[in-house]
Amino acid sequence: MSIYTTMESPLGDLILVGEAANGGVTLREVSFAEAAAVDPRWRRDPAAFGEVERQLREYFAGHRTAFALEHVPHGTPFQRRVWAAVEEIPYGATASYGAVAARIGAPRDRIRAVGAAVGANPLLIVRPCHRVVGADGTLTGYAGGGPRKHELLTHEGALQPQLL
């Protein structure tokens, strides 16, 4: 059974979705509320995501640089290889899609496939796909939108804040 809750964040409401198993809930998805729809078959249970919410709040407060959360494994073998490489990008750093492809041993003609796998990441923020940028440093492709990607990278110190 799928269980969910919503959580406020500095970048907008998040939807947390998990799978009930063995008396607990394992995280399956983190997305921004306006980008994801709540399935009417899901059961709302805010108490089920206490640890996820705590770690996300610590991240946004600047007290956490990595997440230690169990999550439901899914995706194709290729996606899982890409996601593992994304998880290795350190806090405060970025990597290009080409660098991610090289890290998993994918040829240059597979960079678009790497981009598609990064874009299919179901664990926004927790699995830091926002740290993947274009070869020239441009902030391309983020399911949460470009402004949020910029905010996340600024929060982590990978970008300088914009002066107005």
N, C-alpha and C positions, 0 to 999 in steps of 0.2 A: 504494500500500500504506500502511496506517495503522501508525504506530509509536507506542509509548507508554513512559512510565516513571512511577514514583511518586516523590514528593519529600516529605520531612518539612517542615512549617512550624509556626510557633507556634500556628496555629489548627487543626491536624490535617493529615493526609496529603493531598497534592494529586495528582491524576492529570493528567499532561501528555500530550496526544495531538497528533500531527503527521502530515503527509503527506510521504512520500518523493518527491523530485523533483530532478532534475539533480545527483545525488550528495549531496544534503543533505536536511534535514527542515525543513518549514515548519510552524509552530505552528497547530493547528486548534482546540484546546480546552484550557481549564484548569478543573478542577472539583474539588470536595472528594470524597475517595475514597468516603465512605459514600453520597453522592448520585449516584454514577455507577458503572456497571458496566463492567468491562473486557470488550470483545468478544473472544472466543476466536480470532478471525481476525487480531487485531492482533499485531504482533511487538514484544516488549519490547526496548528498546535504551536503557539509561540514558545512554550516551555521546552520544546524538544531541541531548540537550537541555541541554548544558553552558551555553550562553549564556542560555537561559531561566532555568535554575536560578540562575545567577550574579545575574541582575537581580532575581529574586524574593528571594534572600537579602539583597541590598543594600536592597531595599525594606523588608523586615522588620527589618533592622538600623538603619533610619532614615537610610540614605545615598542613597536614590533616591526621587525624587518623581514620576517619569514613566518609562514603559517605551519602549524603542526596539527592538521585536521585529517581524520580518516575520510575518504570519499569513495563513492561507488565507482569502480573501474568500468569504463566503457569506451567506445570508439574503435576504429579499425586499428590493426597493428601499426600502420603508417602514422595515423593520428597520435597514437600513444607514444611513438618514438619522438614525434615533433613536440608533443606536450612535455615529455620528459626533458627535452633540450630547453624548452621555454622555462621550465622550473629551475634550471641551472643558471639562468641569467640573474646575477646578483642584484639585490636592492641598490638603487641609485645608479644602475648601469643600463645600457641598452645594447641590443644586438640587431643586426640587419637580418632580413629574411634569408639572404644569401649565407650569412654566417650560421644561421640555424640549420639551413640545408647542409652546409659543410659539416657541421657538428654531428649530424646523423648519417653522413656519408651519401647524401642524395646528390645526384648530378645537377649541374646548373639549370638544365632544362626542366627540373622539377620544382623550381622556386615558386611557381604559381600554385602547385599542389601543396607546398609548405605553407604558403599564404592562406590557402583554403582551410588547411588543418588548424592553423592558428586562429582563423576566424570562427571555427567550429568549437572552440574551447568553451565548455559549459561552466567553467568555474572562474568567472571574471574576478579580478583582483586577487583571489586566492592563488590561482595559477596565473602568473603575471604576464599575460599576452600583451598588455599595454607597453611592455619593455621592448617589443619587437617593432623596429622602425624601417623605413626605406633605406636603400644603400647610401643615399645622400643625406640621411638624417631626418628626412621628412616624416611627419607623423601620419602615416597612411594606415587605413583600416583598423577600426576598433568598434566592436559591437556596441559599446557604450557611447560612441560618438567621439569625434576629434577633440572637442573642448574637454571632455572628461579625461581622455588620454593625456592631454597636455597638463591638466590639473594633477593627475596621478604622478606623472614624471616630475613635475615641479615639486610636489609633496616629497618625493623620494630624493630630490636633489640632483636628478639627472638633467634637468632643464633649469634655466634661470627664470624667475618670475617675470612676467611682462610688465613693463612700466607704462603707466597711463599718463 
